[in-house]
Amino acid sequence: MDGYQGLTALIESAWEELNGSDAGRRDLCLDVVSDILETGRLTPGDAERAVERLVAVALSDGPYPVRESALHAVFTASTHYELPYRVVEPLAAGADVFEPVLLDYVLGVLGSTHDRAVLPVVERFLRHPHPDVRREAAEAVGEVRWSREAARGGGTAQSAASPGAPTP
């Protein structure tokens, strides 16, 4: 088994264990998936499939630690892969159900897509009662707008408002 097959085997094993009922164990499985995504060694297709599953876990009615770990893994993936909006779109559709701390992850992920389709969702959170959510929303809006300007040749890397890791 080569290194890549080993990574995908670890992810498959984590998915199998994720079906268990022990929330602590499920949380650890998601940490394994996050660690693998952090390597940046998966193919874009494999990373997208992993993120789709993670998004489903984040949107589930599972315990908070499991949903947070899933969103953390999605955020990690968004820093190592160019995720298309279609992959994380369910997060945009379900954004209103997330606690403020989890919204930081969601907004960071949406901004990292650089897709203007996220703007109506993200801009709603510019008026959120929690200042951290407003800050993350502003950074996400800035990221999308900057990427559009950069694509047209009007922006520089120094002007980017890149979201940092959310501070839970």
Helices and strands as residue ranges (DSSP letters): H 3-18, H 23-39, H 44-58, H 64-80, H 85-93, G 95-97, H 100-112, G 116-118, H 119-124, G 125-127, H 131-151, G 157-159
